[in-house]
Amino acid sequence: MPVYTLRNNKTDEYYEVTMSYDEFKQFLEENKNFSYIPKMPATVTGRMSTHRMAGSEWQDVLKKIKKGSGRNSKINV
């Protein structure tokens, strides 16, 4: 479920709420004293690439796919 940041325009308080988009739209329609504060979504980063995290078995699968895909294949392994 997405997390939305809302501001109560009367009290200048901020809230984070978790609800579906449809519930969120309905909430804003019913509560005119609240406004939506857009934020960048949180991201998770790691030090390892997804290929490395998947392990050597996944590399073997990719090599088989590349081998069977033809001469002009642009699959990077």
Secondary structure as UniProt FT lines:
FT   STRAND          3..8
FT   TURN            9..12
FT   STRAND          13..18
FT   HELIX           21..30
FT   TURN            32..33
FT   STRAND          34..37
FT   HELIX           50..54
FT   HELIX           56..68
FT   TURN            71..72
//
